[in-house]
């Protein structure tokens, strides 16, 4: 029997793609445009430029250039970060032409055609990209064609945020709804952004792609055909695109919560000695683009849900310095746990803490649902992270750890403002991994960070339950 | 309130009659509570669902309002709702829903 090894979070990355043109094929905008075609014009009028997306404080926090607590007062959309850059310590914000090129590179079945001027611009930009060796943009030539001809054959039209025609995506199979162009578009956007996150992680941390033995996909998209709708393995598709030739992979599905069980499974594989290095990758969710656009239009704001977010992490054997993933007490929402807010938090937070002999005060930072409230509040969905942190603080009050007057301090000290795009699984703690790794590294401020996520299983109509899971990251040798 | 939920409420009214129903909201903010309360009384103010311009005039309360709490078993209430009562802005939510009720009763007169 191999001895149990301590798994650590070796590295994490976070990337965005600014895709205001793909926004109109997000689930909600597409449905509304079908009812009222004039909406297209309003979306174009209210779209953000790339510079505005780069200078947006929550996006700078997403790529690690600033901490979420350093974003400054709201609103952020009309007060851009001075000197905000496309590339940050944890990844980048990719402009839409290049990202369309990346989607075409992800498309091995030649379904996507880019208009010549868009394809050429994308190829030229990707040639200059720091990851050009891994992404192989020279292959883009094959994707440059006549999208109008494709469009005439019933393909899905692709546009830039400006409204300019960018290309077309053919259906994968005329009789299979699971391979419709709209589905392929979602899956290509997911694969391309996930591969971009993993490729950045490998380069930024000087990790040999061949050292990755397994890639677990935890994206929201379902890859498959009519006989296996959620057949899967975005993980392996991303491994291939990111150049991890020695890896195989599989997917973990659990609605928005998926990244946390994926991380726990990755850490368990390492602990058991099955693999030495396992990557966990969540690509961007195209259906969620523009999900709450009506609120933004109503409040005369730019349509801010115009960016895909993707996150990658590598879990490895103990290197003596990276944060340890505590597998001895993970939080999990059991079938018997109960559905009240308190029952969920007991299962996810206080039960594992009790098991370790710790209290809520022993966790320096909680990473929970970190949706940017500037995206959710205009549509009446409130401030999700603040609500979560207040509930955690209320747990402390109910357990007699501190008085009600200390709740606000608890929220300010151990919580943080939401900064993630409304990309479900990415916003659910996963987006904070790279920040957490920094906070737990030498010179960092934290000793323990709890990562927790919840998933709305009931949306799939197979159970009335939700789910959730959590784990604690701990400073190595601390 | 999403269109599916609005339809569920319309169906319930058809089945049980409006006088036999009370809507108990669980929305986490005063703004969302007011919108939901309006939706089931004077109609969906966001015009997003089948209750747009439909006056159901249902009786509506929020789970965090005193009248609801007083009507329920204290132990079960604490177990199921206690944490939310502790963490949400209970007075503002109660005031928002009471405000909608008051406006409607005033209109009725």
Interface residues (C-beta under 8 A of the other chain):
Chain A: X340 X341 X342 X345 X380 X381 X382 X387 X390 X391 X393 X394 X395 X397 X398 X404 X407
Chain B: X28 X29 X31 X32 X35 X46 X79 X80 X81 X82 X83 X84 X86 X87 X88
